[in-house]
Amino acid sequence: MSGRAQLMWDEAVTGYDFGPDHPMDPVRLALTWKLVQAFGLDRDVEVVAAKPAGESTLRLVHREDYVEAVKAASADPGAADGSYGLGTMDDPAFAGMHEASALIAGQSVGAAEAVWRGEALHAVNFAGGLHHAMPGGASGFCIYNDASLAIARLLELGAERVAYVDVDVHHGDGVQAAFWEDPRVLTISLHEHPRTLFPQTGWPEETGAEGAAEGSAVNVALPAGTGDAGWLRAFHAVVPEVLAEFRPQVLVTQHGADTHFEDPLAHLAVSLDAQRAVQVACHELAHSYAEGRWVALGGGGYAVVDVVPRSWTHLVGVAAGREILPEAVIPEGWRQEVFARTRQLGPGRMTDGRWPVSFAGWEAGYDPADRLDQAVLAARRAVFPLRGLLA
């Protein structure tokens, strides 16, 4: 197996563009790529542009009629079929939508193939992580669910146990739905509580279909306002124990940057430094429990200058084995690129000034009156006994 990481990148993924007033501005992808280059990380990874996902691949997860609806809306955005979630405020139709969405999906599928076949130990697609798309409909800025498609391809190639860990601020509902009845896939999502945030799913009681798949879905619903210490405490109180029991052959992770305190669409208070800490933890967990096989995806994130490029550049550095130090000064050339593209001033360092981030481990005990600890305990009590673990 090659120890070299792959970075999936094709400039055409920036064609995934819902328009100038939409929060998911593709400049976040372009600026991430430019920051990766500014730090020279593109020389530490193999940069690969995979083919778009073909129809047979898309149908591993998505219904044929939905794919046809996306293609029709892509050719004629004015005729988008709203019954499939297309042409809505969240998912407005645009020319070339099918092609751009299939290209992003193809990068995640290609990443999964490379890791499974031993062509790379780690693979990153920061354009991916579009975790809300359902088998038969668009949802939450997501047309095709590249994360689910990557997992489905791993199963098709012979994987028997795939773990998916989602730390986006929004529940990874589309991936959970795709594998709700499949015990071969463990889905773990840490997200803002469904009472206060889209998609209003991801309750602790959602644990997978009755029968063999019960206990294959894990949901940690965090109270609004959760900051670094609570977020990291919740992650480490749930994820490592479940992964150790499940013993995945591949770890797929989704790193939405919208947990950040500057994100305009959510209500958590997590810093870039805590996001980096979870990226490092996921890398270590892949080596501890999945023989190092790690597919890392992007996701949400709508502070498109200050947060997303820095967070995902850290992710590429972790996967490449050349972590960017939090105190690293951002190259001036990138800041000039930011201003030229956005007329905004870019950040100066790769930290929010909170490194190192500290938190209290679960093993030290919990406070039953603390809302964060209540959320963690609810998740553990819902799923741990189903997996033969002590809650």
C-alpha positions in Angstrom: 0.0 0.0 0.0 1.3 3.5 -0.9 1.7 5.8 2.1 1.2 8.8 -0.1 -2.1 10.7 0.3 -4.3 11.7 -2.6 -6.0 15.0 -2.9 -9.0 14.9 -5.3 -9.2 18.1 -7.2 -10.7 19.3 -10.5 -11.2 23.1 -11.0 -14.5 22.3 -12.6 -16.0 21.4 -9.2 -16.4 25.2 -8.7 -19.2 24.9 -11.3 -21.4 23.6 -8.4 -22.8 27.1 -8.1 -26.4 27.9 -7.0 -26.0 31.6 -7.8 -24.6 34.8 -6.3 -27.1 35.1 -3.4 -26.7 31.5 -2.2 -24.7 30.7 1.0 -22.7 27.9 -0.7 -20.4 30.1 -2.7 -17.9 28.0 -4.7 -15.2 30.6 -4.0 -14.7 28.6 -0.8 -13.4 25.7 -2.9 -11.2 27.8 -5.1 -9.7 29.6 -2.1 -9.0 26.3 -0.3 -7.2 25.0 -3.3 -5.1 28.2 -3.5 -4.3 28.0 0.2 -3.2 24.4 -0.2 -0.9 25.5 -2.9 0.3 28.5 -0.9 1.6 26.2 1.8 3.1 23.8 -0.8 0.8 20.9 0.3 0.1 20.0 -3.3 3.7 18.8 -3.5 3.1 16.5 -0.5 0.1 14.7 -2.0 -0.8 13.2 -5.3 -3.4 15.5 -6.9 -5.9 13.5 -8.8 -8.9 14.5 -10.9 -11.3 11.6 -11.0 -14.0 11.1 -13.6 -17.6 12.2 -12.9 -19.8 9.5 -11.4 -21.6 7.7 -14.1 -25.3 6.7 -14.0 -24.6 3.1 -12.8 -22.6 4.6 -9.9 -25.2 7.2 -9.1 -27.8 4.5 -8.9 -25.9 2.8 -6.1 -27.7 5.3 -3.9 -30.0 7.4 -6.0 -33.2 6.4 -7.7 -33.2 6.4 -11.5 -36.2 8.8 -11.7 -34.4 11.3 -9.5 -31.2 11.2 -11.6 -33.3 11.8 -14.7 -35.0 14.7 -12.9 -31.6 16.3 -12.1 -30.5 15.9 -15.7 -33.7 17.5 -17.0 -33.3 20.4 -14.6 -29.6 20.7 -15.5 -30.6 21.1 -19.2 -33.5 23.4 -18.5 -33.4 25.0 -15.0 -36.7 26.7 -15.5 -38.4 23.3 -15.7 -37.0 21.9 -12.5 -39.4 19.5 -10.7 -40.0 20.7 -7.2 -41.3 17.4 -6.1 -37.7 16.2 -6.2 -36.5 19.2 -4.1 -35.1 20.9 -7.2 -35.7 24.5 -8.0 -36.2 25.4 -4.4 -34.6 28.2 -2.3 -32.1 25.7 -0.9 -31.4 23.9 -4.1 -32.1 26.2 -7.1 -31.6 24.6 -10.4 -28.7 25.8 -12.6 -27.4 24.9 -16.0 -24.8 22.1 -15.7 -26.1 21.0 -12.3 -26.0 17.3 -13.1 -22.5 17.5 -14.5 -21.0 19.5 -11.6 -22.8 17.3 -9.0 -21.6 14.1 -10.7 -18.1 15.4 -10.8 -18.0 16.1 -7.1 -19.5 12.6 -6.5 -16.8 11.1 -8.8 -14.1 12.6 -6.7 -15.4 11.0 -3.5 -15.9 7.7 -5.2 -12.4 7.9 -6.7 -11.0 8.6 -3.2 -12.7 5.6 -1.8 -11.5 3.4 -4.7 -7.9 4.5 -4.2 -7.9 3.8 -0.5 -9.6 0.4 -0.8 -7.2 -0.7 -3.6 -4.2 0.4 -1.7 -3.2 3.2 -4.2 -3.3 5.7 -1.3 -3.6 5.3 2.5 -5.5 8.6 2.9 -7.6 10.5 0.3 -9.3 13.9 0.7 -12.1 15.5 -1.3 -12.9 18.8 0.3 -15.4 19.6 -2.4 -17.5 16.6 -1.1 -19.4 15.9 2.0 -22.8 16.7 0.5 -24.5 14.6 3.1 -28.2 15.8 2.9 -29.1 14.5 -0.6 -31.6 11.6 -0.3 -32.0 8.6 -2.7 -35.0 10.3 -4.3 -34.5 14.0 -3.8 -32.2 17.1 -3.3 -32.0 18.6 0.2 -29.9 21.2 2.1 -27.7 22.4 -0.8 -27.0 18.8 -1.8 -27.9 17.2 -5.1 -26.0 13.9 -5.2 -24.8 12.4 -1.9 -21.1 11.8 -2.6 -20.5 10.5 0.9 -23.1 7.7 0.5 -21.9 7.0 -3.0 -18.3 6.5 -1.7 -19.5 4.2 1.0 -21.7 2.2 -1.5 -18.7 1.8 -3.8 -16.6 0.5 -0.9 -19.3 -2.1 -0.2 -19.5 -3.0 -3.9 -15.7 -3.6 -3.9 -16.0 -6.0 -1.0 -15.8 -4.0 2.2 -17.7 -5.6 5.0 -17.5 -2.8 7.6 -17.4 0.9 6.8 -17.6 3.6 9.5 -18.8 7.1 8.7 -18.1 10.0 11.2 -19.8 13.3 10.4 -18.9 16.4 12.4 -20.8 19.0 10.3 -23.0 21.2 12.4 -26.0 19.7 10.6 -27.1 16.1 11.0 -25.8 13.7 8.3 -29.3 12.6 7.5 -28.8 11.5 3.9 -26.0 9.1 4.8 -27.9 7.7 7.7 -31.0 7.2 5.6 -29.0 5.5 2.8 -27.7 2.8 5.2 -30.4 2.8 7.8 -31.0 -0.9 7.2 -27.4 -2.0 6.5 -25.4 -3.3 9.5 -22.2 -3.1 7.4 -22.2 0.7 7.7 -21.9 2.5 11.0 -22.9 6.2 10.9 -21.9 8.6 13.7 -23.1 12.2 13.6 -22.3 15.0 16.0 -24.4 18.0 15.2 -26.5 20.9 16.7 -29.7 19.7 18.3 -32.6 19.1 15.8 -34.8 21.4 17.9 -32.7 24.4 16.8 -31.3 23.5 13.3 -32.1 21.9 9.9 -32.8 19.1 9.1 -34.6 18.6 12.4 -33.3 15.0 12.6 -30.5 13.2 14.4 -32.2 12.5 17.7 -30.3 10.0 20.0 -33.2 7.6 19.6 -32.4 7.2 15.9 -30.3 4.1 16.1 -30.9 2.2 12.9 -33.6 -0.2 11.6 -34.8 -2.9 14.0 -33.0 -6.2 13.6 -29.4 -6.6 12.4 -28.9 -2.8 11.8 -30.1 -1.7 15.2 -27.3 0.2 16.8 -25.7 1.1 13.5 -26.7 4.8 13.7 -25.2 7.0 16.4 -26.4 10.6 17.0 -25.0 13.1 19.4 -27.3 16.1 19.4 -25.4 19.1 20.9 -27.0 22.1 22.6 -26.8 25.4 20.7 -23.8 27.4 22.0 -21.5 24.4 22.5 -17.9 25.5 22.3 -14.5 23.9 21.9 -14.3 22.0 25.2 -17.8 20.6 25.0 -17.5 19.6 21.3 -14.3 17.8 21.8 -15.6 16.2 25.0 -18.6 14.9 23.1 -16.5 13.6 20.2 -14.1 11.7 22.5 -16.9 10.4 24.8 -18.6 8.6 21.9 -16.6 8.1 18.7 -13.5 6.1 19.8 -15.4 3.5 21.8 -17.9 2.8 19.1 -15.2 2.6 16.4 -13.2 0.2 18.6 -16.1 -2.1 18.9 -17.1 -1.9 15.2 -13.6 -2.4 13.8 -14.1 -0.7 10.4 -12.0 -1.6 7.5 -12.3 2.0 6.2 -13.1 5.2 8.0 -15.0 7.9 6.0 -15.2 11.3 7.7 -17.1 14.5 6.9 -15.6 17.8 8.1 -18.2 20.5 7.6 -16.6 23.7 8.8 -20.0 25.2 9.8 -19.6 24.3 13.5 -17.4 27.5 13.7 -18.5 30.4 15.8 -18.4 32.7 12.7 -20.7 30.5 10.6 -23.9 32.4 9.7 -26.2 29.4 9.4 -25.8 27.7 12.8 -25.4 28.2 16.5 -22.3 26.3 17.7 -19.2 28.2 19.0 -16.4 25.9 17.8 -13.0 27.4 16.8 -10.7 26.5 13.9 -8.3 25.1 16.4 -10.9 22.6 17.7 -11.8 21.6 14.1 -8.1 20.9 13.5 -8.0 18.8 16.7 -10.8 16.6 15.5 -9.1 16.2 12.1 -6.0 15.0 13.9 -8.2 12.7 16.0 -9.9 11.2 13.0 -6.5 10.5 11.4 -5.3 8.7 14.6 -8.6 6.8 14.8 -8.2 5.6 11.2 -4.7 4.2 12.1 -6.0 2.7 15.4 -9.0 0.9 14.0 -9.0 0.9 10.1 -5.4 0.1 9.3 -5.0 3.7 8.3 -7.6 3.7 5.5 -9.1 7.1 5.6 -11.4 9.0 3.2 -11.9 12.6 4.4 -14.6 14.9 2.9 -15.5 18.5 3.2 -19.1 19.5 3.8 -20.9 22.7 5.0 -19.2 25.9 5.9 -20.4 29.4 5.0 -17.8 31.7 6.4 -16.2 31.2 3.0 -13.1 33.4 3.5 -12.2 33.4 7.2 -12.9 29.8 8.1 -13.5 27.2 5.3 -10.1 27.5 3.4 -8.1 27.4 6.6 -10.1 24.5 8.1 -9.8 22.3 5.0 -6.2 23.2 4.4 -5.5 21.9 7.8 -7.3 18.7 6.8 -5.2 18.3 3.7 -2.0 18.8 5.8 -3.1 16.2 8.4 -3.8 13.7 5.6 -0.5 14.5 3.9 1.5 13.9 7.0 2.6 17.6 7.0 0.4 19.3 9.5 0.3 23.1 9.3 1.2 24.6 12.6 -1.7 26.6 14.1 0.6 29.6 14.5 1.7 29.5 10.9 1.5 32.8 9.1 -0.7 32.7 5.9 1.3 33.6 2.8 0.6 37.1 1.6 0.0 35.9 -1.9 -3.1 34.1 -0.8 -4.4 37.1 1.1 -4.0 39.1 -2.1 -5.9 36.4 -4.0 -8.7 36.7 -1.4 -9.0 40.4 -1.8 -8.9 40.1 -5.6 -11.8 37.6 -5.6 -13.9 38.8 -2.8 -12.8 42.4 -1.8 -12.5 41.0 1.7 -9.4 40.9 3.9 -8.2 37.4 4.6 -7.0 36.0 7.9 -3.4 36.3 8.9 -2.7 33.0 10.7 -3.9 29.4 10.7 -5.4 29.7 14.2 -8.1 31.4 16.1 -5.8 31.8 19.0 -7.2 28.9 21.0 -4.5 26.2 20.4 -3.9 24.0 22.2 -7.6 23.2 22.9 -8.3 21.4 26.2 -11.3 19.4 27.3 -12.3 17.0 30.1 -12.5 13.4 29.2 -15.6 11.4 29.8 -13.8 8.9 32.0 -13.4 11.6 34.7 -17.2 11.5 35.2 -20.1 13.6 34.1 -22.3 16.3 35.5 -26.0 15.3 35.2 -27.0 19.0 35.4 -24.8 20.0 32.4 -26.7 20.2 29.1 -23.7 19.0 27.1 -23.2 16.0 29.4 -26.9 15.3 29.1 -26.6 15.2 25.3 -23.6 12.9 25.5 -25.3 10.6 28.0 -28.4 10.4 25.8 -26.4 9.2 22.9 -24.4 6.7 24.9 -27.6 5.3 26.6 -29.4 5.0 23.2 -26.8 3.1 21.3 -24.0 1.7 23.5 -26.1 -1.2 25.0 -27.1 -2.2 21.5 -23.4 -2.6 20.7 -22.6 -4.4 23.9 -20.9 -1.4 25.4 -21.4 0.2 28.9 -23.3 3.5 28.7 
